[in-house]
Amino acid sequence: MAAYGTDNSVMTPEAVRDATDHLYELVSSRIPRFEWDMMAPVVARINQLKAEKNAVILAHNYMTPEIFACVGDIRGDSLALAREAAKTDADVIVQAGVHFMAETSKILAPEKTVLIPSMEAGCSLASSITGADVRLLKERYPGVPVVTYVNTTADVKAETDICCTSSNATQVVEHICAEFGTDEVILIPDQYLAKNVARMTNKKVITWAGSCEVHEQFTAEDIQEMRRGNPGVVVLAHPECPPDVLAEADYAGSTGAMSSYVKDKQPRQVVLITECSMSDNVALENPNVDFVRPCNLCPHMKRITLEGIQLALETMSHQVEVDPVISARAREAVERMIALPNPETPPSFNVGHGGDVISVEHR
C-alpha cells in the first residue's frame, strides 16, 4: 500500500523517511532495516489518516512492535485500554487487538466509531462461554455474585455483576464478595485465572472450563527446561497459565505487571511466559535485559496487521456494533470494574500452591 501526502499524492521515499525515521529508532533492535523499508510507507499513511480522521489506535501488549510502538497511541493490557477507551476524545477508535476488546471499547464509548481491522481476530477464551451459559450458572448457584473476565463477549458481560482483568481479578473478587456479604464467587470463564486467584483469597471460587489457547500450552516442564538451558533466568508468568506453571515461576502477573517488573528490577536475563510479541515490546524499553523467547503466538492477535489498520482507516471498516440493550447492561459491569481504584503497585500472584476451587465443566 502506498503512502500519500496531504494533497492525496503519493509520498516520495524522502518524505516517508522524514515521517518515519524517528519511529524506526524505537524498533530498530527488533526489525531489520530492509523489513522496515517495506513497513515505513504504511506507517506514514496510518499516522496521517489518524490525524485526518481524529482517530486513535489502542494497541494491546501482544501486538507486533511496528504496530505497538509506531502507530499505537494508547498501549497496554486490557484494563489500561478499557480505561482509555472510556476517556478518549477521539471520534474513531481502532482496536489493535481482538474482537472482545473492540466490543468493550464500543460498550464504553457507544457514540464513537469503533473499528477492528479483522473480523477474524477472535479469542478461544471468549468463545468458550455464552450469555446462556452464564444464566444457567446463576440458576445453579442462586445469589452468588458473578465476576466475568473482560476476555468475553458483550452478551456474557451483560449477565455479570462486575468485570475483571488479570491485573485486578483478586481485588474485584474481594470487593464483590464484601458487597454481597458472601465468601463464594463465580469467576468465569478462565479456569486457570480462577484457580490462581483462589490462591490469593480465602473465598470459594466457582469457575468454568475455559482457557486461553496460548497460555494453556505452557507446562511446568517447559519452565524447568528453560532454567536448565539458561541458569539464573528470571521467569515471569501470566495468570492465564496453569497453576503448575506459576508454581515454577519467580513472579506472576498481568502483562502490564510483567512489563513493570522488568522495568523496575532490570533482571540480567528474563523469560516472559505469555504471547511472544510481549517480549519484543518490553525489550524495546529495556535494552540491557536479555530476553529468552519461548514463542507461543496468538493466531488471532496476529490477524491485526499494519496493512489491515491502514485499510480499516481508509474504508472505515469493520465497524463494531453492540445491541444497545446488551451494551447498557454490559457497560454497568465494566464501569463497576473501572471505578475501583488502581493499586499503587502492580499486583502479583502467588507462585506456590493452595486455594479452594470448584471446577464447572463446559456444557
Backbone torsions as a table, in degrees:
resi	resn	phi	psi	omega
1	MET	NA	140.4	-177.9
2	ALA	-85.7	157.7	171.4
3	ALA	-101.0	144.6	-174.9
4	TYR	-120.9	149.5	173.3
5	GLY	-81.3	179.3	-177.9
6	THR	-65.4	-21.0	177.8
7	ASP	-94.2	15.8	178.0
8	ASN	71.8	11.5	175.0
9	SER	-87.3	155.7	179.5
10	VAL	-67.9	132.2	179.7
11	MET	-68.9	140.0	175.9
12	THR	-72.4	158.8	176.1
13	PRO	-55.4	-36.2	179.5
14	GLU	-65.4	-40.5	179.4
15	ALA	-66.8	-38.3	177.3
16	VAL	-62.7	-44.3	179.4
17	ARG	-62.5	-41.5	178.9
18	ASP	-61.0	-34.4	-176.7
19	ALA	-83.3	-16.9	-170.6
20	THR	-129.0	-12.5	-175.7
21	ASP	-59.1	-36.9	179.3
22	HIS	-66.9	-26.8	177.0
23	LEU	-76.7	-35.2	178.8
24	TYR	-62.4	-31.9	177.7
25	GLU	-57.9	-29.6	-178.8
26	LEU	-71.8	-28.3	-171.1
27	VAL	-122.3	7.9	-174.3
28	SER	-62.1	-25.5	179.1
29	SER	-74.1	-14.0	-176.7
30	ARG	-115.4	-24.1	-174.5
31	ILE	-121.6	119.2	177.4
32	PRO	-61.9	152.3	-176.7
33	ARG	-58.9	-39.8	-177.4
34	PHE	-64.6	-33.1	175.5
35	GLU	-71.1	-41.6	-179.5
36	TRP	-61.1	-36.6	-179.1
37	ASP	-59.9	-28.6	175.7
38	MET	-81.6	-29.6	-179.0
39	MET	-80.2	-33.0	-169.5
40	ALA	-55.8	-44.2	179.0
41	PRO	-61.1	-34.5	179.6
42	VAL	-71.6	-42.0	176.9
43	VAL	-59.3	-44.5	-179.9
44	ALA	-61.4	-44.0	-178.9
45	ARG	-66.4	-41.7	179.0
46	ILE	-60.8	-46.7	-178.3
47	ASN	-65.8	-31.3	175.2
48	GLN	-68.7	-43.9	179.5
49	LEU	-63.6	-37.1	177.9
50	LYS	-58.9	-43.2	-179.6
51	ALA	-67.0	-40.8	-178.4
52	GLU	-65.7	-35.6	-171.7
53	LYS	-107.7	8.2	-176.6
54	ASN	49.6	56.7	-177.1
55	ALA	-113.2	150.8	171.5
56	VAL	-124.6	150.3	176.4
57	ILE	-110.7	122.6	175.0
58	LEU	-92.4	113.9	-174.0
59	ALA	-109.6	114.7	178.2
60	HIS	-72.8	156.6	-179.2
61	ASN	-58.6	-17.8	-179.1
62	TYR	-90.6	2.3	175.5
63	MET	-71.5	155.1	176.7
64	THR	-68.7	156.2	-171.9
65	PRO	-56.5	-37.8	-178.5
66	GLU	-64.9	-30.0	175.2
67	ILE	-80.4	-50.0	-174.9
68	PHE	-59.5	-49.5	-171.9
69	ALA	-93.5	-25.0	-169.0
70	CYS	-105.9	-22.9	175.9
71	VAL	-126.7	-14.9	179.1
72	GLY	-69.7	132.2	177.9
73	ASP	-95.7	-37.5	178.3
74	ILE	-124.4	123.4	-172.3
75	ARG	-124.3	145.6	175.9
76	GLY	155.4	-165.5	177.4
77	ASP	-83.9	-179.0	-172.3
78	SER	-65.6	-32.0	178.3
79	LEU	-68.9	-45.2	179.2
80	ALA	-60.8	-42.1	179.9
81	LEU	-67.1	-37.9	178.6
82	ALA	-63.6	-43.6	179.2
83	ARG	-61.2	-43.5	-176.9
84	GLU	-72.8	-33.6	176.4
85	ALA	-59.5	-35.4	-179.5
86	ALA	-72.5	-21.0	-173.1
87	LYS	-106.1	-19.2	-170.1
88	THR	-63.1	144.8	176.4
89	ASP	-100.2	11.1	176.5
90	ALA	-69.4	155.5	175.4
91	ASP	-84.5	-27.1	-175.2
92	VAL	-128.8	133.2	174.0
93	ILE	-114.2	124.1	172.9
94	VAL	-104.3	122.3	-177.8
95	GLN	-92.4	105.6	172.1
96	ALA	-88.9	80.8	-175.1
97	GLY	-178.4	-160.8	-176.4
98	VAL	-99.0	175.4	-166.3
99	HIS	-62.8	-40.1	-178.3
100	PHE	-62.9	-29.9	177.0
101	MET	-67.7	-40.6	177.2
102	ALA	-64.9	-40.0	175.3
103	GLU	-60.0	-42.0	-180.0
104	THR	-63.2	-40.3	176.4
105	SER	-61.6	-42.7	179.8
106	LYS	-67.3	-37.1	177.6
107	ILE	-61.6	-41.8	-177.1
108	LEU	-83.1	-21.3	-179.6
109	ALA	-134.4	65.6	-172.6
110	PRO	-63.4	-21.3	-178.3
111	GLU	-82.3	-9.6	-176.6
112	LYS	-97.1	157.7	173.0
113	THR	-84.4	122.8	179.4
114	VAL	-113.2	125.7	-178.3
115	LEU	-115.2	143.5	169.1
116	ILE	-125.5	126.7	-174.2
117	PRO	-63.2	-27.4	179.3
118	SER	-136.0	124.7	176.7
119	MET	-73.7	-10.6	178.5
120	GLU	-87.9	-0.5	179.6
121	ALA	-80.5	80.5	-176.9
122	GLY	-97.8	-152.0	-178.2
123	CYS	-161.2	125.7	-179.5
124	SER	-63.1	-34.4	-180.0
125	LEU	-69.6	-45.6	-179.8
126	ALA	-62.8	-33.7	-178.2
127	SER	-80.4	-2.3	-176.3
128	SER	-82.3	-7.8	-175.2
129	ILE	-149.8	150.4	179.5
130	THR	-124.1	169.4	175.0
131	GLY	-59.7	-37.3	178.3
132	ALA	-62.9	-37.4	177.1
133	ASP	-62.0	-41.1	-179.3
134	VAL	-65.8	-39.4	178.4
135	ARG	-61.9	-38.9	176.8
136	LEU	-65.5	-39.4	176.8
137	LEU	-61.6	-41.6	-179.2
138	LYS	-67.4	-31.8	175.2
139	GLU	-68.3	-37.5	-178.0
140	ARG	-73.2	-32.4	-178.5
141	TYR	-125.2	69.2	-175.2
142	PRO	-61.3	136.8	176.5
143	GLY	82.7	-6.1	179.8
144	VAL	-85.2	127.6	-178.0
145	PRO	-65.2	147.8	-178.0
146	VAL	-111.5	121.6	173.6
147	VAL	-108.2	125.4	-176.6
148	THR	-117.6	127.9	175.6
149	TYR	-60.8	144.4	179.5
150	VAL	-65.3	-17.2	178.0
151	ASN	-75.3	56.3	-177.9
152	THR	-145.4	163.8	178.7
153	THR	-77.2	166.8	-177.5
154	ALA	-62.3	-36.5	-177.6
155	ASP	-69.5	-26.1	174.2
156	VAL	-74.5	-44.7	177.8
157	LYS	-59.0	-34.1	-178.0
158	ALA	-65.8	-19.9	-178.7
159	GLU	-96.3	6.2	-170.6
160	THR	-109.6	163.6	177.5
161	ASP	-86.6	-37.0	179.8
162	ILE	-159.0	148.0	177.1
163	CYS	-95.4	168.2	175.3
164	CYS	-148.9	166.6	168.0
165	THR	-124.8	176.5	178.8
166	SER	-65.9	-21.2	-178.6
167	SER	-82.8	-12.8	-179.2
168	ASN	-137.6	14.4	-172.7
169	ALA	-59.5	-44.7	-179.9
170	THR	-65.3	-42.8	177.2
171	GLN	-58.3	-43.6	-178.7
172	VAL	-67.0	-42.9	179.1
173	VAL	-59.8	-47.0	179.1
174	GLU	-63.0	-40.6	-178.8
175	HIS	-64.6	-48.3	-174.6
176	ILE	-72.4	-33.0	176.7
177	CYS	-65.6	-39.8	176.9
178	ALA	-64.9	-40.1	-179.5
179	GLU	-65.5	-38.3	-178.9
180	PHE	-88.1	-9.2	-177.5
181	GLY	64.7	46.8	-176.0
182	THR	-138.7	161.2	174.2
183	ASP	-112.3	20.7	-177.7
184	GLU	-131.6	140.4	-177.6
185	VAL	-147.9	147.1	172.0
186	ILE	-97.6	121.9	179.0
187	LEU	-122.9	111.3	-172.3
188	ILE	-131.3	161.0	-3.5
189	PRO	-102.3	0.5	-172.8
190	ASP	-83.4	111.6	-177.3
191	GLN	-64.3	-32.9	-177.4
192	TYR	-77.9	-40.9	173.8
193	LEU	-58.1	-43.4	-179.4
194	ALA	-62.4	-43.9	179.6
195	LYS	-65.0	-37.3	179.4
196	ASN	-73.3	-33.3	173.8
197	VAL	-66.7	-38.0	-178.6
198	ALA	-59.3	-28.1	177.2
199	ARG	-71.1	-18.3	-174.7
200	MET	-96.6	-3.4	-172.6
201	THR	-144.8	162.4	175.0
202	ASN	-95.5	11.1	179.3
203	LYS	-80.0	149.7	173.4
204	LYS	-81.8	124.7	-173.9
205	VAL	-110.2	121.2	175.4
206	ILE	-101.6	130.2	-175.0
207	THR	-132.2	-171.9	-175.4
208	TRP	-127.8	153.3	-174.6
209	ALA	-85.4	45.6	174.4
210	GLY	-95.3	162.4	178.1
211	SER	-162.8	161.9	176.4
212	CYS	-88.6	128.4	-176.0
213	GLU	-66.6	-19.8	176.2
214	VAL	-80.3	-52.8	-172.0
215	HIS	-75.3	-28.5	-178.1
216	GLU	-71.4	-14.0	180.0
217	GLN	-75.0	-23.4	-178.8
218	PHE	-72.2	145.3	179.7
219	THR	-130.9	163.1	175.1
220	ALA	-59.0	-36.4	-179.8
221	GLU	-64.1	-35.1	176.2
222	ASP	-58.7	-44.9	-178.0
223	ILE	-65.9	-42.9	179.4
224	GLN	-61.3	-39.9	179.3
225	GLU	-66.7	-39.7	177.4
226	MET	-62.0	-38.5	179.5
227	ARG	-68.3	-38.9	178.1
228	ARG	-63.7	-39.0	-178.9
229	GLY	-81.5	-16.7	-176.3
230	ASN	-139.0	73.6	-176.7
231	PRO	-55.4	132.7	179.1
232	GLY	87.6	-2.5	-179.2
233	VAL	-63.6	141.3	176.1
234	VAL	-93.1	127.0	-175.0
235	VAL	-105.5	120.1	176.7
236	LEU	-113.3	128.0	-174.6
237	ALA	-121.7	149.0	175.6
238	HIS	-86.4	142.0	-177.1
239	PRO	-71.3	-0.1	169.1
240	GLU	-81.4	-4.5	175.8
241	CYS	-77.7	155.7	176.6
242	PRO	-59.4	151.4	-178.2
243	PRO	-55.9	-33.1	-179.7
244	ASP	-67.6	-23.7	175.4
245	VAL	-72.2	-45.4	177.8
246	LEU	-62.8	-31.8	178.9
247	ALA	-65.0	-22.4	179.3
248	GLU	-95.8	-7.2	-173.8
249	ALA	-87.5	162.1	173.9
250	ASP	-89.9	-23.7	-177.8
251	TYR	-157.2	146.3	177.4
252	ALA	-139.0	133.9	179.3
253	GLY	-173.8	178.7	179.3
254	SER	-64.2	171.8	178.0
255	THR	-60.2	-38.7	177.2
256	GLY	-64.5	-40.4	179.4
257	ALA	-66.8	-39.7	177.9
258	MET	-63.6	-42.1	178.3
259	SER	-60.7	-43.9	178.7
260	SER	-64.3	-38.6	179.5
261	TYR	-59.6	-48.6	-178.5
262	VAL	-63.1	-43.8	-179.4
263	LYS	-62.1	-42.0	-175.6
264	ASP	-79.9	-40.6	-173.1
265	LYS	-90.8	-26.0	-178.7
266	GLN	47.4	57.7	178.2
267	PRO	-63.6	153.0	179.3
268	ARG	-62.7	-44.4	-178.9
269	GLN	-142.0	137.0	-174.7
270	VAL	-142.3	152.2	171.6
271	VAL	-129.4	132.1	178.2
272	LEU	-102.3	116.9	-177.9
273	ILE	-89.7	84.5	-177.8
274	THR	-166.8	-166.7	179.1
275	GLU	-62.3	137.8	-164.3
276	CYS	-72.2	-22.0	176.9
277	SER	-65.8	-23.6	176.4
278	MET	-56.6	-43.5	179.6
279	SER	-61.2	-42.6	179.0
280	ASP	-59.4	-43.6	-176.0
281	ASN	-71.8	-38.7	177.2
282	VAL	-68.7	-35.0	179.8
283	ALA	-63.2	-31.6	-179.8
284	LEU	-57.6	-35.8	-176.4
285	GLU	-95.8	-1.8	-176.6
286	ASN	-135.9	68.7	-173.0
287	PRO	-66.9	-16.7	-178.2
288	ASN	-91.0	-1.3	-179.9
289	VAL	-100.2	133.4	177.2
290	ASP	-90.4	123.2	-177.1
291	PHE	-104.4	123.6	167.8
292	VAL	-84.6	133.8	-170.8
293	ARG	-120.8	90.5	168.3
294	PRO	-75.2	129.4	-169.3
295	CYS	-110.7	97.2	167.2
296	ASN	-107.1	105.7	-178.5
297	LEU	-83.9	143.2	169.3
298	CYS	-88.7	112.9	-177.2
299	PRO	-64.7	-25.1	-178.9
300	HIS	-76.3	-45.6	177.0
301	MET	-59.3	-36.6	-175.9
302	LYS	-75.7	-2.5	172.7
303	ARG	-78.1	-10.9	176.0
304	ILE	-90.8	116.7	-176.2
305	THR	-126.0	164.1	175.2
306	LEU	-57.1	-45.7	-178.2
307	GLU	-62.8	-37.7	178.4
308	GLY	-66.1	-38.1	177.9
309	ILE	-65.7	-42.8	177.9
310	GLN	-60.1	-46.4	-179.1
311	LEU	-64.2	-38.5	178.8
312	ALA	-60.1	-43.3	-179.2
313	LEU	-72.6	-34.7	180.0
314	GLU	-70.6	-36.3	-175.1
315	THR	-106.7	-3.8	-177.4
316	MET	55.7	49.3	178.6
317	SER	-140.5	156.1	-2.4
318	HIS	-92.6	128.9	-177.7
319	GLN	-80.3	132.7	-177.8
320	VAL	-94.6	127.2	178.6
321	GLU	-124.2	146.0	177.0
322	VAL	-130.2	133.8	178.4
323	ASP	-50.8	128.3	-174.9
324	PRO	-56.8	-36.1	-180.0
325	VAL	-67.8	-46.9	177.5
326	ILE	-63.7	-41.5	-178.6
327	SER	-59.7	-43.6	-178.4
328	ALA	-63.2	-41.2	179.6
329	ARG	-70.2	-41.4	179.2
330	ALA	-66.6	-36.8	-178.5
331	ARG	-61.1	-36.5	178.8
332	GLU	-59.2	-44.2	-178.7
333	ALA	-67.2	-40.6	-179.6
334	VAL	-70.4	-41.2	-178.9
335	GLU	-67.2	-32.1	174.7
336	ARG	-62.0	-39.3	177.4
337	MET	-65.3	-48.4	-176.8
338	ILE	-63.2	-29.9	-178.4
339	ALA	-69.5	-19.9	178.6
340	LEU	-68.4	143.2	-178.0
341	PRO	-66.9	146.3	173.7
342	ASN	-71.8	134.9	176.0
343	PRO	-66.3	152.9	-179.3
344	GLU	-65.5	-35.0	176.7
345	THR	-124.9	147.6	-179.8
346	PRO	-58.5	128.2	-178.9
347	PRO	-70.6	147.2	176.9
348	SER	-118.6	168.8	179.2
349	PHE	-109.2	152.0	174.5
350	ASN	-62.3	146.1	176.6
351	VAL	-110.6	22.7	175.9
352	GLY	-107.8	-149.5	-176.1
353	HIS	-120.8	164.3	174.8
354	GLY	127.8	178.7	178.1
355	GLY	109.4	144.6	-177.6
356	ASP	-106.0	111.3	-175.6
357	VAL	-129.3	133.2	169.6
358	ILE	-103.0	123.4	179.6
359	SER	-94.6	126.8	178.9
360	VAL	-105.0	119.5	-176.1
361	GLU	-68.2	144.5	177.2
362	HIS	-69.0	129.6	179.1
363	ARG	-89.7	NA	NA
